[in-house]
Amino acid sequence: AGLALLRRHAGGPDGLPPAAHADIVLLDAAMPGMDGISMLTEARADERLVLPPVIMLVADQDSENLERLADSLMLAGIVSKPATPARLLAAVTAVREGRSTPSALPVSTPLSGLLAGMRVLLVEDNEINQEVAQYILLHSGARVAVAANGRLAVDLLASTPDAWDVVLMDLQMPVMNGYDATLAIRALGLPDLPIVAMTANAMDEDRLRAIASGMNAHVAKPIDVDEMIQTLTRLVPALAGSGSAVQAGNAVAQAPDVPATVPGIDLAAALHRFGGDYGAFLALLKRFENSQGDAVEETRRLLAEGQARQAAQLLHRVCGVAANLGAARVASLASDTEKALQGGRAHAATALLGQLELAMAEVIAAARTLPSPRRRSQAAADAGGSAPVELRAGLAKLLVLIRNNNLKALAQFHALHPAIQQSDREAALALANAIETLDFSEAEKLVLDQLKREENK
């Protein structure tokens, strides 16, 4: 619906009269069906459209990750959510007056240019897996659109068959799985469109079934960056970017915020997948609890209701998500439990679920306690030798902002965070959670407690 609306109101040689054109687009990054990034990349690929300046709205915790893509997406501005009227007015005014700049951040990454210009249709139902794949593809220079199931992919290809160079297809999805979607795509008269299977199962029968349905290649989950780049450039050689895909993992981040280890996580493998970007990895790891935290409980419920097939599908999704985040033991146990269910080994599956529950608890606990990396503005201020924060005065200012429900409390907290963490790590973690989820009533209590502790020192 959003893309159709954009086509109606964007300029173009045969579009609406100038008076009906939109002067600016406010686009949400997170939408059901097709997200804002996918919608914008598809719109940019349509040469008939002359788009007005685009301002993208994004959750505050994800804004820095989007800034890294701002130049490649040709964004006029970024507004963090929740977006206040003042924030929106300031962003729109800046764009209208020509004062906005897409990004002051460097956009070069170890992946840059490897898939330059390639148009990829990503068919994947899980949001975390979508974001991992999108991160790799967009940073490699590809244009990406996302379909959340096979039926949506078939419909998209039926309406725009020439818009894509390659399809990355998950195999197990609701509504229509990857095998059936591939058969339907071939039936559309698209025998030469490369389709690459993606699955957490690397068993021979999966590969054979994928080939039989008309797929051209297979990449496993967790996504191996080098394998994915090499597979895509082999299938779409004319558009392959310069450089070697082997370079993709050479720049594991050396930032001081990166911990040496994370319980339950193969950090080196995970960072390799994100081109060394610890912030992007951590943002998705912190969402693992909301995305998959109740998976074991839900599996047990499904089994109690006699729905073993649905339980196995749920475990398959857990395996894929965990593997992409480097949670290797969680992925392995989810896969083993899935296989036990498929083999009718109920007792083994019950025992494995207990182990999986413990492994997931370890990863979730680690994600909760990991502090968010310092924002670039904060790091730059530190590097510039800015004066140390006077904690009590800073907390008093933060308290006023919280009591007024002023979203500047987010920036104030980030400025104070190192000092609070040095004073009391547990208090810093609790306050970070309250502030970043906009639970200002809880944040007020925590700030008052911290002020009392500082006064008693």
C-alpha positions in Angstrom: 0.0 0.0 0.0 2.8 2.4 0.9 4.7 1.8 -2.3 1.5 2.3 -4.4 0.9 5.6 -2.5 4.4 6.7 -3.2 4.1 5.9 -6.9 0.9 7.9 -7.0 2.4 11.0 -5.4 6.1 10.9 -6.6 7.1 12.9 -9.6 7.7 11.4 -13.0 7.5 12.0 -16.7 4.0 10.5 -16.9 2.9 11.0 -13.3 0.6 13.4 -11.6 0.6 17.2 -12.3 3.3 19.0 -10.1 0.6 20.4 -7.7 -0.2 16.8 -6.7 3.3 15.7 -6.0 4.5 15.1 -2.5 7.2 17.6 -1.3 8.7 15.2 1.3 8.2 11.6 2.5 8.1 10.5 6.1 8.8 6.8 6.1 8.7 4.3 9.0 11.6 1.9 9.0 9.6 -0.9 10.7 6.3 -1.8 9.0 4.5 -5.1 8.5 4.7 -6.8 5.1 7.3 -4.6 3.5 9.5 -2.5 5.8 10.7 1.0 5.0 14.1 0.1 3.9 12.8 -2.5 1.4 10.1 -0.1 0.2 12.6 2.6 -0.4 15.1 0.4 -2.2 12.4 -0.9 -4.5 11.2 2.7 -5.2 14.8 3.8 -6.0 15.0 1.0 -8.5 12.0 2.3 -10.4 13.5 4.7 -12.9 10.1 6.2 -13.6 9.9 7.6 -10.1 11.4 11.0 -9.1 11.3 10.8 -5.3 11.1 13.8 -3.0 13.4 14.0 0.0 12.9 11.0 2.4 13.1 11.2 6.2 13.1 7.8 7.9 11.6 7.2 11.3 13.4 4.5 13.3 13.5 3.3 16.9 16.0 5.2 19.0 18.1 2.1 19.7 18.4 1.4 16.0 19.1 4.9 14.8 22.9 4.6 14.7 22.7 1.4 12.7 20.5 3.2 10.1 22.9 6.1 10.0 25.5 3.7 8.6 23.1 3.1 5.6 21.9 6.7 5.2 24.1 7.6 2.3 23.4 4.3 0.3 19.7 4.8 0.9 19.9 8.5 0.0 18.1 9.6 3.1 17.5 13.3 3.7 17.2 12.8 7.4 16.6 10.3 10.3 14.2 10.9 13.2 14.3 8.6 16.3 11.1 7.2 17.6 9.0 8.0 19.5 9.0 11.1 17.3 7.7 14.2 19.0 6.1 17.1 17.0 9.1 19.2 17.7 11.5 16.5 16.4 9.5 16.1 13.2 9.1 19.8 12.7 12.9 20.3 13.1 13.7 17.5 10.6 11.2 18.7 8.0 12.3 22.3 8.4 16.0 21.3 8.0 15.1 19.4 4.8 13.0 22.2 3.3 15.8 24.7 4.0 18.4 22.5 2.6 20.3 22.1 5.8 20.0 18.3 6.2 22.9 16.0 5.3 22.3 12.2 4.8 25.1 11.1 7.1 28.3 12.4 8.5 29.4 8.9 9.2 31.8 6.9 7.0 29.9 4.3 5.0 32.8 2.2 3.9 32.7 -1.3 5.4 34.6 -4.6 4.7 31.6 -5.6 2.6 31.4 -2.3 0.5 30.9 -2.8 -3.2 31.0 -6.6 -3.3 27.4 -6.8 -4.6 27.1 -3.3 -6.1 23.9 -2.8 -7.9 22.5 -6.3 -7.5 18.8 -6.4 -6.9 17.9 -9.1 -4.3 14.5 -10.3 -3.3 14.9 -11.7 0.3 12.1 -14.2 1.2 12.3 -14.8 5.0 9.6 -14.8 7.7 11.7 -14.1 10.8 12.5 -10.5 11.5 15.9 -11.1 13.1 17.0 -13.3 10.2 15.7 -10.6 7.8 17.8 -8.0 9.5 21.0 -10.1 9.5 20.6 -10.8 5.8 19.7 -7.2 5.0 22.7 -5.9 6.9 25.1 -8.0 4.8 23.4 -7.3 1.5 22.9 -3.6 1.9 26.4 -3.1 3.2 27.6 -5.0 0.1 25.9 -2.5 -2.2 22.8 -4.6 -3.1 19.3 -3.3 -3.4 17.0 -5.4 -1.2 13.3 -6.0 -0.9 11.8 -8.4 1.7 8.8 -10.7 1.4 7.7 -12.4 4.6 6.5 -15.6 3.0 6.5 -17.4 -0.3 3.1 -16.2 -1.4 4.1 -12.6 -1.1 7.3 -13.3 -3.1 5.3 -15.0 -5.9 2.8 -12.1 -6.0 5.7 -9.6 -6.2 7.4 -11.5 -9.0 4.1 -11.8 -10.9 3.7 -8.1 -10.9 7.3 -7.1 -11.4 9.1 -10.1 -12.9 12.1 -8.0 -14.2 12.8 -6.1 -11.0 15.1 -8.7 -9.4 18.5 -10.3 -10.3 18.3 -13.1 -7.7 16.0 -14.5 -5.0 17.2 -15.6 -1.5 14.5 -18.1 -0.4 14.0 -19.5 3.1 12.5 -23.0 3.0 10.3 -23.2 6.0 7.8 -20.3 6.2 4.1 -19.9 6.9 1.4 -19.4 4.2 3.7 -20.8 1.5 7.1 -22.5 2.0 10.1 -22.0 -0.1 9.8 -25.2 -2.2 6.2 -24.4 -3.3 7.1 -20.8 -3.9 9.9 -21.8 -6.2 7.6 -24.1 -8.2 5.1 -21.2 -8.5 7.9 -18.8 -9.6 9.1 -21.2 -12.3 5.4 -21.6 -13.4 5.3 -17.8 -14.0 7.7 -18.3 -16.9 10.9 -17.3 -15.0 13.2 -20.3 -15.6 16.4 -18.3 -15.6 15.9 -16.2 -12.4 18.5 -17.5 -9.9 16.9 -18.8 -6.6 19.1 -19.6 -3.7 17.8 -21.7 -0.8 18.5 -20.7 2.8 17.9 -23.1 5.6 19.2 -24.1 9.0 19.1 -27.7 7.9 22.0 -28.8 5.7 20.8 -32.4 5.2 21.1 -33.9 1.8 17.4 -34.5 1.4 16.8 -30.7 1.9 19.3 -29.9 -0.9 17.9 -32.5 -3.2 14.3 -31.2 -2.6 15.5 -27.7 -3.2 17.1 -28.6 -6.5 14.0 -30.6 -7.5 11.8 -27.6 -6.9 13.9 -25.5 -9.3 16.4 -23.8 -7.0 19.9 -23.0 -8.3 22.0 -23.1 -5.1 21.9 -23.5 -1.4 23.4 -21.4 1.5 23.2 -22.6 5.1 22.2 -20.8 8.2 24.0 -19.3 10.1 24.8 -17.2 7.1 28.4 -17.5 6.1 29.2 -14.1 4.6 31.9 -15.3 2.2 29.7 -18.2 1.0 26.7 -16.0 0.4 28.8 -13.3 -1.5 30.5 -16.0 -3.6 27.2 -17.8 -4.4 25.5 -14.5 -5.4 28.4 -13.3 -7.6 28.6 -16.7 -9.2 24.9 -16.7 -10.1 24.8 -13.0 -11.2 28.3 -12.4 -12.5 27.6 -9.4 -14.6 26.8 -7.3 -11.5 29.5 -8.6 -9.2 31.3 -5.8 -7.4 35.0 -5.5 -7.3 37.2 -7.1 -4.6 37.3 -10.4 -2.9 34.5 -11.7 -0.7 37.2 -13.1 1.6 37.7 -9.6 2.8 34.3 -9.5 4.3 35.4 -10.7 7.7 38.8 -9.2 8.1 37.7 -6.2 10.1 36.4 -7.6 13.4 35.8 -4.5 15.5 38.5 -3.4 17.8 36.4 -0.8 19.6 36.8 -0.6 23.3 33.1 -1.4 23.9 33.5 -5.0 22.5 33.8 -7.5 25.3 36.3 -10.3 25.1 33.6 -13.0 25.4 29.8 -13.2 25.7 28.4 -16.3 27.5 26.7 -18.6 25.0 27.9 -16.7 21.9 30.6 -17.3 19.4 31.5 -13.6 19.2 34.1 -13.9 16.5 31.7 -15.8 14.2 28.9 -13.3 14.9 31.0 -10.2 14.3 32.3 -11.8 11.1 28.7 -12.0 9.9 28.2 -8.3 10.7 31.4 -7.1 9.1 32.9 -6.4 12.5 30.0 -4.0 13.5 29.4 -4.9 17.2 26.7 -2.3 17.6 24.5 -3.8 14.9 25.1 -7.3 16.3 24.2 -6.3 19.8 21.0 -4.5 18.8 19.7 -7.8 17.3 21.0 -9.9 20.2 19.1 -7.8 22.7 15.9 -8.5 20.7 16.5 -12.3 20.9 14.5 -12.5 24.2 11.4 -10.8 22.7 11.7 -12.7 19.5 12.4 -16.2 20.8 12.4 -16.1 24.6 9.2 -18.1 25.0 10.0 -20.7 22.3 10.6 -23.6 24.7 7.4 -22.9 26.6 5.5 -22.6 23.3 7.1 -25.9 22.1 5.9 -27.7 25.2 2.4 -26.3 24.7 2.3 -27.4 21.1 3.4 -30.9 22.1 0.8 -31.2 24.8 -1.8 -30.4 22.2 -0.4 -33.0 19.8 1.0 -30.5 17.3 4.4 -32.1 16.9 4.9 -30.7 13.3 4.2 -27.1 14.4 6.6 -27.6 17.3 9.3 -28.8 15.0 8.8 -25.8 12.7 9.1 -23.5 15.7 12.4 -25.1 16.7 13.6 -24.8 13.2 13.1 -21.0 13.4 14.9 -20.9 16.7 17.8 -22.7 15.2 18.2 -20.3 12.3 17.9 -17.2 14.4 20.3 -18.5 17.1 22.8 -19.6 14.5 22.9 -16.2 12.8 23.5 -14.5 16.2 26.4 -16.9 17.1 24.5 -18.8 19.7 25.9 -22.1 18.5 24.8 -24.3 21.4 21.2 -23.0 21.3 21.2 -23.6 17.5 22.6 -27.1 17.9 20.1 -28.1 20.7 17.2 -26.6 18.8 18.2 -28.6 15.7 18.7 -31.8 17.7 15.3 -31.4 19.3 13.6 -30.7 16.0 15.2 -34.0 14.6 14.1 -35.9 17.7 10.5 -34.8 17.1 10.6 -35.6 13.4 11.9 -39.1 14.3 9.2 -39.7 16.9 11.6 -39.8 19.8 9.4 -38.0 22.4 11.5 -38.8 25.5 14.7 -37.6 23.8 13.0 -34.4 22.7 11.8 -33.7 26.3 15.3 -34.1 27.7 16.7 -31.9 24.9 14.1 -29.2 25.6 15.4 -28.9 29.1 18.9 -28.4 27.9 17.7 -25.9 25.3 15.9 -23.9 28.0 19.1 -23.6 30.0 21.2 -22.6 27.0 18.7 -19.9 25.9 18.6 -18.6 29.5 22.4 -18.2 29.4 22.2 -16.2 26.1 19.3 -14.0 27.3 21.0 -13.2 30.6 24.1 -12.2 28.8 22.2 -10.0 26.4 20.5 -8.2 29.3 23.7 -7.4 31.0 25.7 -6.2 28.0 25.8 -2.4 28.0 25.0 -0.7 24.7 28.1 0.6 22.9 28.7 4.3 23.3 27.2 6.4 20.6 29.6 8.0 18.2 28.8 11.5 19.4 29.7 10.4 22.9 32.9 8.8 21.8 33.9 11.9 19.8 33.3 14.0 22.8 35.5 11.8 24.9 38.2 11.8 22.3 38.0 15.6 22.2 39.0 15.8 25.8 35.7 17.1 27.1 35.4 17.8 30.8 34.3 14.9 33.0 30.6 14.7 33.9 29.7 16.0 37.3 27.4 13.2 38.2 25.2 14.7 40.8 24.5 17.8 38.7 23.9 15.6 35.7 21.5 13.3 37.6 19.6 16.4 38.8 19.2 17.6 35.2 18.2 14.0 34.1 15.5 13.9 36.8 14.0 17.2 35.6 13.8 15.9 32.0 12.2 12.6 33.2 9.6 14.3 35.3 8.7 16.5 32.2 8.5 13.4 30.0 11.2 15.1 27.8 12.8 12.8 25.3 16.1 14.7 25.8 16.4 12.4 28.8 17.7 9.8 26.4 20.6 11.9 25.3 21.3 13.1 28.9 21.4 9.5 30.1 23.8 8.5 27.4 26.1 11.3 28.4 25.9 10.2 32.1 26.1 6.5 31.4 29.9 6.0 31.8 29.9 7.8 35.1 26.9 6.0 36.5 28.4 2.7 35.3 31.6 3.5 37.1 29.7 4.3 40.3 27.3 1.3 40.2 27.2 -1.1 37.2 23.9 -2.8 38.3 22.2 0.6 38.7 23.4 1.7 35.3 22.0 -1.4 33.6 18.6 -1.0 35.4 18.4 2.7 34.5 19.4 2.0 30.9 16.6 -0.5 30.5 14.0 2.0 32.0 15.2 5.0 30.0 15.5 3.1 26.7 12.0 1.6 27.0 10.6 5.0 28.1 9.5 3.7 31.5 9.9 7.2 33.0 8.1 6.3 36.3 10.7 3.6 37.0 13.5 5.7 35.7 12.5 8.5 38.2 12.8 6.1 41.1 16.1 4.8 40.0 17.6 8.3 39.5 16.4 9.3 43.0 18.0 6.2 44.4 21.3 7.0 42.6 21.2 10.6 43.8 20.8 9.4 47.4 23.8 7.1 47.0 25.9 9.9 45.5 25.0 12.2 48.4 26.0 9.6 51.0 29.5 9.1 49.5 
